[in-house]
């Protein structure tokens, strides 16, 4: 009787752990956004250091996606630092302190 109870409890614990982990995996799905690429310091005057931001119109509102500093965003930043340009960015997005933060894997100017 004890083995059956332990097996059932273990199985339920595994199901609960998997259910809790599934939303975390959903956040790691890459998304592609297209909008105005700009500098958070130079264009938006929001940060003390340069940072790439992609501003997207979503349901009639402007949503800023702050690109996390990595090799991709740093290498691209010179394209939009002093001039806003249309861009497409692909990466994973998470909300951090009420801001949308994207870890970009690819950024391109829209032609």
MITORGU-903496 format. One line per 5 residues: number of its first residue (from 0); their letters; for each residue x, y, z of N, C-alpha, C. Coordinates in nm, 2 decimals. Layout:
BEGIN
NUM	a	X Y Z X Y Z X Y Z ~ ... .
END
This chain:
BEGIN
0	xxxxx	0.08 -0.12 0.00 0.00 0.00 0.00 0.09 0.13 0.00 ~ 0.19 0.13 0.07 0.28 0.24 0.08 0.35 0.27 -0.05 ~ 0.39 0.17 -0.12 0.45 0.19 -0.25 0.36 0.25 -0.35 ~ 0.23 0.21 -0.35 0.14 0.27 -0.44 0.11 0.42 -0.41 ~ 0.10 0.45 -0.29 0.08 0.59 -0.25 0.20 0.68 -0.29 .
5	xxxxx	0.32 0.62 -0.26 0.44 0.70 -0.30 0.45 0.72 -0.45 ~ 0.41 0.61 -0.53 0.42 0.62 -0.67 0.32 0.73 -0.72 ~ 0.20 0.73 -0.66 0.10 0.82 -0.71 0.14 0.97 -0.67 ~ 0.19 0.98 -0.55 0.24 1.12 -0.51 0.35 1.16 -0.60 ~ 0.45 1.08 -0.63 0.56 1.11 -0.72 0.51 1.15 -0.86 .
10	xxxxx	0.41 1.07 -0.91 0.36 1.10 -1.04 0.29 1.24 -1.04 ~ 0.21 1.27 -0.94 0.14 1.40 -0.93 0.24 1.51 -0.92 ~ 0.35 1.49 -0.84 0.45 1.59 -0.83 0.52 1.62 -0.96 ~ 0.54 1.52 -1.04 0.61 1.53 -1.17 0.51 1.61 -1.27 ~ 0.39 1.58 -1.26 0.29 1.65 -1.35 0.28 1.80 -1.31 .
15	xxxxx	0.28 1.83 -1.18 0.27 1.96 -1.14 0.40 2.04 -1.18 ~ 0.51 1.98 -1.16 0.64 2.04 -1.20 0.64 2.07 -1.35 ~ 0.60 1.98 -1.43 0.59 2.00 -1.57 0.50 2.11 -1.61 ~ 0.38 2.11 -1.55 0.28 2.22 -1.57 0.34 2.36 -1.54 ~ 0.41 2.37 -1.43 0.47 2.49 -1.39 0.59 2.53 -1.48 .
20	xxxxx	0.66 2.44 -1.54 0.77 2.47 -1.62 0.73 2.50 -1.77 ~ 0.62 2.45 -1.81 0.57 2.48 -1.95 0.56 2.63 -1.99 ~ 0.50 2.71 -1.90 0.50 2.85 -1.94 0.64 2.92 -1.96 ~ 0.73 2.87 -1.88 0.87 2.92 -1.90 0.93 2.89 -2.03 ~ 0.90 2.77 -2.08 0.94 2.73 -2.21 0.88 2.81 -2.32 .
25	xxxxx	0.75 2.85 -2.30 0.68 2.93 -2.40 0.74 3.07 -2.42 ~ 0.79 3.13 -2.31 0.86 3.26 -2.32 0.99 3.25 -2.40 ~ 1.05 3.14 -2.41 1.17 3.13 -2.48 1.16 3.11 -2.63 ~ 1.03 3.12 -2.68 1.01 3.11 -2.83 1.05 3.24 -2.90 ~ 1.13 3.23 -3.00 1.17 3.35 -3.07 1.05 3.42 -3.14 .
30	xxxxx	1.05 3.55 -3.13 0.95 3.63 -3.20 1.02 3.73 -3.29 ~ 0.95 3.78 -3.39 1.01 3.88 -3.49 0.92 4.00 -3.48 ~ 0.98 4.11 -3.46 0.91 4.24 -3.45 0.97 4.34 -3.56 ~ 0.88 4.42 -3.61 0.93 4.52 -3.70 0.88 4.66 -3.65 ~ 0.97 4.75 -3.65 0.93 4.89 -3.60 1.04 4.98 -3.62 .
35	xxxxx	1.04 5.09 -3.55 1.14 5.20 -3.56 1.25 5.17 -3.46 ~ 1.37 5.15 -3.52 1.49 5.13 -3.44 1.55 5.26 -3.40 ~ 1.58 5.27 -3.27 1.63 5.40 -3.22 1.71 5.38 -3.09 ~ 1.78 5.48 -3.05 1.87 5.48 -2.93 1.79 5.53 -2.81 ~ 1.79 5.45 -2.70 1.72 5.48 -2.58 1.78 5.61 -2.52 .
40	xxxxx	1.91 5.64 -2.54 1.98 5.76 -2.49 1.95 5.88 -2.58 ~ 1.99 5.86 -2.71 1.99 5.97 -2.80 1.85 6.02 -2.85 ~ 1.77 5.92 -2.88 1.64 5.95 -2.93 1.53 5.96 -2.83 ~ 1.53 5.87 -2.73 1.42 5.87 -2.63 1.46 5.94 -2.50 ~ 1.59 5.96 -2.48 1.64 6.03 -2.36 1.59 5.96 -2.23 .
45	xxxxx	1.60 5.83 -2.23 1.55 5.74 -2.12 1.67 5.68 -2.04 ~ 1.78 5.66 -2.10 1.89 5.59 -2.04 2.02 5.67 -2.04 ~ 2.11 5.65 -1.94 2.23 5.72 -1.94 2.33 5.67 -2.05 ~ 2.32 5.55 -2.10 2.40 5.49 -2.20 2.32 5.45 -2.32 ~ 2.39 5.45 -2.43 2.32 5.40 -2.56 2.27 5.26 -2.54 .
50	xxxxx	2.15 5.24 -2.59 2.09 5.11 -2.60 1.99 5.11 -2.71 ~ 1.99 5.00 -2.79 1.90 4.99 -2.90 1.76 4.96 -2.85 ~ 1.66 5.03 -2.91 1.52 5.01 -2.88 1.45 4.99 -3.01 ~ 1.35 4.90 -3.02 1.26 4.89 -3.13 1.12 4.93 -3.09 ~ 1.07 5.04 -3.15 0.94 5.09 -3.11 0.84 5.04 -3.21 .
55	xxxxx	0.73 4.97 -3.16 0.64 4.90 -3.24 0.50 4.95 -3.20 ~ 0.41 4.97 -3.31 0.27 5.01 -3.28 0.19 4.88 -3.26 ~ 0.13 4.87 -3.14 0.06 4.75 -3.11 -0.07 4.79 -3.05 ~ -0.18 4.76 -3.12 -0.32 4.79 -3.08 -0.33 4.94 -3.05 ~ -0.27 5.02 -3.14 -0.28 5.17 -3.13 -0.19 5.23 -3.03 .
60	xxxxx	-0.11 5.15 -2.96 -0.01 5.21 -2.86 0.13 5.18 -2.91 ~ 0.22 5.27 -2.87 0.36 5.24 -2.90 0.42 5.16 -2.78 ~ 0.48 5.05 -2.82 0.55 4.96 -2.73 0.70 4.96 -2.76 ~ 0.78 4.98 -2.66 0.92 4.99 -2.67 0.98 4.85 -2.63 ~ 1.06 4.79 -2.72 1.13 4.67 -2.69 1.28 4.71 -2.67 .
65	xxxxx	1.33 4.70 -2.55 1.47 4.74 -2.52 1.55 4.61 -2.55 ~ 1.65 4.63 -2.64 1.73 4.52 -2.67 1.84 4.50 -2.57 ~ 1.85 4.38 -2.51 1.95 4.35 -2.41 2.09 4.36 -2.48 ~ 2.18 4.41 -2.40 2.32 4.43 -2.46 2.38 4.29 -2.48 ~ 2.40 4.26 -2.61 2.48 4.14 -2.65 2.55 4.18 -2.77 .
70	xxxxx	2.62 4.08 -2.83 2.71 4.11 -2.95 2.62 4.16 -3.07 ~ 2.50 4.10 -3.08 2.41 4.13 -3.19 2.37 4.28 -3.18 ~ 2.32 4.32 -3.07 2.26 4.45 -3.05 2.37 4.56 -3.05 ~ 2.49 4.53 -2.99 2.60 4.62 -2.99 2.65 4.64 -3.13 ~ 2.67 4.54 -3.21 2.72 4.55 -3.34 2.63 4.63 -3.43 .
75	xxxxx	2.50 4.62 -3.41 2.40 4.69 -3.49 2.37 4.84 -3.45 ~ 2.40 4.87 -3.33 2.36 5.00 -3.27 2.41 5.12 -3.35 ~ 2.53 5.12 -3.41 2.57 5.23 -3.49 2.48 5.27 -3.61 ~ 2.40 5.17 -3.65 2.30 5.20 -3.76 2.19 5.29 -3.72 ~ 2.16 5.30 -3.59 2.04 5.37 -3.54 2.07 5.47 -3.43 .
80	xxxxx	2.20 5.49 -3.39 2.23 5.57 -3.28 2.19 5.72 -3.30 ~ 2.22 5.78 -3.41 2.19 5.92 -3.43 2.07 5.94 -3.52 ~ 2.01 5.83 -3.58 1.91 5.84 -3.67 1.81 5.72 -3.66 ~ 1.68 5.75 -3.65 1.58 5.64 -3.64 1.56 5.58 -3.77 ~ 1.56 5.44 -3.78 1.54 5.37 -3.90 1.45 5.25 -3.88 .
85	xxxxx	1.38 5.21 -3.98 1.29 5.09 -3.98 1.37 4.97 -3.97 ~ 1.34 4.88 -3.87 1.42 4.76 -3.85 1.33 4.64 -3.82 ~ 1.38 4.52 -3.84 1.32 4.40 -3.80 1.42 4.33 -3.71 ~ 1.37 4.28 -3.59 1.45 4.21 -3.50 1.39 4.08 -3.46 ~ 1.47 3.98 -3.44 1.42 3.85 -3.40 1.49 3.81 -3.27 .
90	xxxxx	1.42 3.76 -3.17 1.48 3.71 -3.05 1.37 3.67 -2.95 ~ 1.42 3.65 -2.83 1.32 3.61 -2.72 1.29 3.74 -2.64 ~ 1.17 3.74 -2.59 1.12 3.86 -2.52 1.07 3.82 -2.38 ~ 1.10 3.91 -2.29 1.06 3.89 -2.15 1.02 4.03 -2.09 ~ 0.92 4.03 -2.00 0.89 4.16 -1.94 0.97 4.17 -1.81 .
95	xxxxx	1.05 4.28 -1.80 1.13 4.30 -1.68 1.10 4.44 -1.63 ~ 1.06 4.44 -1.50 1.02 4.57 -1.44 0.93 4.65 -1.52 ~ 0.83 4.59 -1.59 0.73 4.66 -1.67 0.78 4.70 -1.81 ~ 0.90 4.66 -1.84 0.95 4.69 -1.98 0.97 4.56 -2.05 ~ 0.94 4.57 -2.19 0.97 4.46 -2.27 1.12 4.45 -2.31 .
100	xxxxx	1.18 4.34 -2.28 1.33 4.33 -2.31 1.35 4.21 -2.40 ~ 1.41 4.24 -2.51 1.44 4.14 -2.61 1.59 4.10 -2.62 ~ 1.61 3.98 -2.62 1.75 3.93 -2.64 1.76 3.89 -2.79 ~ 1.82 3.98 -2.86 1.81 3.97 -3.01 1.91 3.87 -3.06 ~ 1.87 3.79 -3.16 1.95 3.69 -3.22 1.98 3.74 -3.37 .
105	xxxxx	1.90 3.84 -3.41 1.92 3.89 -3.55 1.85 4.03 -3.56 ~ 1.91 4.13 -3.62 1.86 4.26 -3.64 1.89 4.30 -3.79 ~ 1.80 4.35 -3.86 1.82 4.40 -4.00 1.75 4.53 -4.02 ~ 1.81 4.61 -4.11 1.74 4.73 -4.16 1.63 4.68 -4.26 ~ 1.51 4.74 -4.25 1.41 4.71 -4.35 1.44 4.79 -4.48 .
110	x	1.44 4.73 -4.59 1.47 4.79 -4.72 1.35 4.84 -4.79 .
END
